[in-house]
Amino acid sequence: MQERRKRLTGQVVSNKMQKTVIVVVRRTRRHPLYGKVISLSKRYKAHDEHNDCMMGDLVRIVESRPISGDKHWLVETILQRAAQVDTSPMVVA
């Protein structure tokens, strides 16, 4: 039997909460009247049990039962890791 849960792919834009990340899913569609291609984005809160996701990671999220008031998605896999940026202060001698 085919699984009916929705799956989306997006980029992590915030991981400041415990066990929760915010994922932006971007898509394009054509305007129904004018035919112009419009880019749309939507932010989803997704459950990240082990706090593995970092900002900039490309992840696949899957629909789940409600986990909290506005969290209904789970991080299924991390498809691509973000490039590590050195945030330590630079010492000038």
PyRosetta script that sets phi, psi and omega in degrees:
from pyrosetta import init, pose_from_sequence

init()
pose = pose_from_sequence("MQERRKRLTGQVVSNKMQKTVIVVVRRTRRHPLYGKVISLSKRYKAHDEHNDCMMGDLVRIVESRPISGDKHWLVETILQRAAQVDTSPMVVA")
pose.set_psi(1, 139.3)
pose.set_omega(1, -177.5)
pose.set_phi(2, -78.0)
pose.set_psi(2, 137.6)
pose.set_omega(2, 178.4)
pose.set_phi(3, -76.7)
pose.set_psi(3, 137.8)
pose.set_omega(3, -172.1)
pose.set_phi(4, -103.2)
pose.set_psi(4, 3.1)
pose.set_omega(4, -178.4)
pose.set_phi(5, -74.7)
pose.set_psi(5, 140.0)
pose.set_omega(5, 179.7)
pose.set_phi(6, -74.6)
pose.set_psi(6, 147.4)
pose.set_omega(6, 176.3)
pose.set_phi(7, -128.7)
pose.set_psi(7, 135.3)
pose.set_omega(7, 179.3)
pose.set_phi(8, -129.8)
pose.set_psi(8, 154.3)
pose.set_omega(8, 177.8)
pose.set_phi(9, -118.8)
pose.set_psi(9, 131.8)
pose.set_omega(9, -178.7)
pose.set_phi(10, -158.1)
pose.set_psi(10, -176.9)
pose.set_omega(10, -175.9)
pose.set_phi(11, -111.8)
pose.set_psi(11, 137.7)
pose.set_omega(11, 178.8)
pose.set_phi(12, -75.4)
pose.set_psi(12, 125.0)
pose.set_omega(12, 179.1)
pose.set_phi(13, -111.9)
pose.set_psi(13, -12.6)
pose.set_omega(13, 177.4)
pose.set_phi(14, -153.4)
pose.set_psi(14, 135.6)
pose.set_omega(14, 174.4)
pose.set_phi(15, -133.7)
pose.set_psi(15, 34.0)
pose.set_omega(15, -174.4)
pose.set_phi(16, -81.3)
pose.set_psi(16, -14.6)
pose.set_omega(16, 178.3)
pose.set_phi(17, -92.4)
pose.set_psi(17, 160.2)
pose.set_omega(17, 177.4)
pose.set_phi(18, -80.7)
pose.set_psi(18, 126.7)
pose.set_omega(18, 177.4)
pose.set_phi(19, 60.8)
pose.set_psi(19, 21.2)
pose.set_omega(19, 178.9)
pose.set_phi(20, -139.6)
pose.set_psi(20, 136.8)
pose.set_omega(20, 173.1)
pose.set_phi(21, -127.0)
pose.set_psi(21, 154.6)
pose.set_omega(21, 174.5)
pose.set_phi(22, -105.9)
pose.set_psi(22, 125.4)
pose.set_omega(22, -175.6)
pose.set_phi(23, -115.1)
pose.set_psi(23, 128.6)
pose.set_omega(23, 176.1)
pose.set_phi(24, -97.6)
pose.set_psi(24, 123.9)
pose.set_omega(24, 177.0)
pose.set_phi(25, -107.6)
pose.set_psi(25, 118.6)
pose.set_omega(25, -179.4)
pose.set_phi(26, -105.3)
pose.set_psi(26, 140.6)
pose.set_omega(26, 177.3)
pose.set_phi(27, -147.5)
pose.set_psi(27, 161.4)
pose.set_omega(27, 176.3)
pose.set_phi(28, -118.7)
pose.set_psi(28, 148.2)
pose.set_omega(28, 175.5)
pose.set_phi(29, -148.3)
pose.set_psi(29, 163.9)
pose.set_omega(29, -178.8)
pose.set_phi(30, -96.4)
pose.set_psi(30, 135.4)
pose.set_omega(30, 178.3)
pose.set_phi(31, -64.1)
pose.set_psi(31, 133.0)
pose.set_omega(31, -173.6)
pose.set_phi(32, -64.0)
pose.set_psi(32, -31.6)
pose.set_omega(32, -177.5)
pose.set_phi(33, -96.5)
pose.set_psi(33, -47.4)
pose.set_omega(33, -171.7)
pose.set_phi(34, -92.6)
pose.set_psi(34, -17.3)
pose.set_omega(34, 176.6)
pose.set_phi(35, 80.1)
pose.set_psi(35, 1.3)
pose.set_omega(35, 179.9)
pose.set_phi(36, -74.6)
pose.set_psi(36, 142.9)
pose.set_omega(36, 178.6)
pose.set_phi(37, -80.2)
pose.set_psi(37, 125.8)
pose.set_omega(37, -177.1)
pose.set_phi(38, -115.5)
pose.set_psi(38, 136.6)
pose.set_omega(38, 175.7)
pose.set_phi(39, -98.8)
pose.set_psi(39, 130.0)
pose.set_omega(39, -178.7)
pose.set_phi(40, -120.1)
pose.set_psi(40, 150.4)
pose.set_omega(40, 174.8)
pose.set_phi(41, -139.0)
pose.set_psi(41, 149.4)
pose.set_omega(41, 178.9)
pose.set_phi(42, -140.5)
pose.set_psi(42, 142.5)
pose.set_omega(42, -178.7)
pose.set_phi(43, -102.4)
pose.set_psi(43, 131.5)
pose.set_omega(43, 178.5)
pose.set_phi(44, -121.9)
pose.set_psi(44, 139.8)
pose.set_omega(44, 170.6)
pose.set_phi(45, -90.0)
pose.set_psi(45, 128.4)
pose.set_omega(45, -177.0)
pose.set_phi(46, -127.0)
pose.set_psi(46, 145.6)
pose.set_omega(46, -178.9)
pose.set_phi(47, -81.6)
pose.set_psi(47, 125.9)
pose.set_omega(47, 179.0)
pose.set_phi(48, -122.5)
pose.set_psi(48, 93.1)
pose.set_omega(48, -169.7)
pose.set_phi(49, -57.2)
pose.set_psi(49, -42.2)
pose.set_omega(49, -173.6)
pose.set_phi(50, -104.6)
pose.set_psi(50, 12.2)
pose.set_omega(50, -178.8)
pose.set_phi(51, 51.9)
pose.set_psi(51, 45.7)
pose.set_omega(51, -178.9)
pose.set_phi(52, -83.1)
pose.set_psi(52, -29.0)
pose.set_omega(52, -172.3)
pose.set_phi(53, -76.0)
pose.set_psi(53, 140.2)
pose.set_omega(53, 174.9)
pose.set_phi(54, -116.1)
pose.set_psi(54, 163.8)
pose.set_omega(54, 179.1)
pose.set_phi(55, -63.2)
pose.set_psi(55, 134.9)
pose.set_omega(55, 179.3)
pose.set_phi(56, 95.4)
pose.set_psi(56, -10.5)
pose.set_omega(56, 179.1)
pose.set_phi(57, -67.6)
pose.set_psi(57, 145.6)
pose.set_omega(57, 173.6)
pose.set_phi(58, -95.5)
pose.set_psi(58, 120.7)
pose.set_omega(58, -173.5)
pose.set_phi(59, -129.0)
pose.set_psi(59, 158.2)
pose.set_omega(59, 171.7)
pose.set_phi(60, -109.3)
pose.set_psi(60, 126.9)
pose.set_omega(60, 178.6)
pose.set_phi(61, -111.8)
pose.set_psi(61, 151.2)
pose.set_omega(61, -177.0)
pose.set_phi(62, -128.4)
pose.set_psi(62, 143.3)
pose.set_omega(62, -179.3)
pose.set_phi(63, -65.2)
pose.set_psi(63, 143.2)
pose.set_omega(63, 179.7)
pose.set_phi(64, -146.6)
pose.set_psi(64, -177.5)
pose.set_omega(64, 176.2)
pose.set_phi(65, -67.9)
pose.set_psi(65, 160.6)
pose.set_omega(65, 178.1)
pose.set_phi(66, -62.6)
pose.set_psi(66, 126.5)
pose.set_omega(66, 179.9)
pose.set_phi(67, -97.1)
pose.set_psi(67, -34.9)
pose.set_omega(67, 174.7)
pose.set_phi(68, -148.2)
pose.set_psi(68, -166.4)
pose.set_omega(68, -175.8)
pose.set_phi(69, -58.6)
pose.set_psi(69, -37.7)
pose.set_omega(69, -178.7)
pose.set_phi(70, -134.4)
pose.set_psi(70, 24.2)
pose.set_omega(70, 179.1)
pose.set_phi(71, -117.8)
pose.set_psi(71, 109.2)
pose.set_omega(71, -176.2)
pose.set_phi(72, -129.0)
pose.set_psi(72, 19.1)
pose.set_omega(72, -177.1)
pose.set_phi(73, -132.3)
pose.set_psi(73, 151.5)
pose.set_omega(73, 176.4)
pose.set_phi(74, -119.5)
pose.set_psi(74, 144.1)
pose.set_omega(74, 172.8)
pose.set_phi(75, -76.5)
pose.set_psi(75, 117.4)
pose.set_omega(75, -177.9)
pose.set_phi(76, -85.3)
pose.set_psi(76, -55.5)
pose.set_omega(76, 178.8)
pose.set_phi(77, -145.7)
pose.set_psi(77, 156.8)
pose.set_omega(77, 171.1)
pose.set_phi(78, -97.4)
pose.set_psi(78, 112.8)
pose.set_omega(78, -175.6)
pose.set_phi(79, -79.3)
pose.set_psi(79, -38.3)
pose.set_omega(79, -177.7)
pose.set_phi(80, -150.6)
pose.set_psi(80, 130.6)
pose.set_omega(80, 177.9)
pose.set_phi(81, -80.1)
pose.set_psi(81, 147.3)
pose.set_omega(81, 176.6)
pose.set_phi(82, -76.0)
pose.set_psi(82, 153.8)
pose.set_omega(82, 176.4)
pose.set_phi(83, -65.9)
pose.set_psi(83, 133.5)
pose.set_omega(83, -179.5)
pose.set_phi(84, -73.3)
pose.set_psi(84, 127.6)
pose.set_omega(84, 179.8)
pose.set_phi(85, -108.3)
pose.set_psi(85, 130.8)
pose.set_omega(85, 179.5)
pose.set_phi(86, -77.2)
pose.set_psi(86, 114.2)
pose.set_omega(86, -177.6)
pose.set_phi(87, -103.7)
pose.set_psi(87, 7.3)
pose.set_omega(87, 179.1)
pose.set_phi(88, -72.3)
pose.set_psi(88, 146.8)
pose.set_omega(88, -179.2)
pose.set_phi(89, -66.7)
pose.set_psi(89, 140.5)
pose.set_omega(89, -178.5)
pose.set_phi(90, -82.7)
pose.set_psi(90, 130.2)
pose.set_omega(90, -179.4)
pose.set_phi(91, -97.7)
pose.set_psi(91, 124.0)
pose.set_omega(91, 179.7)
pose.set_phi(92, -108.1)
pose.set_psi(92, 123.2)
pose.set_omega(92, -177.3)
pose.set_phi(93, -90.3)
pose.dump_pdb("model.pdb")
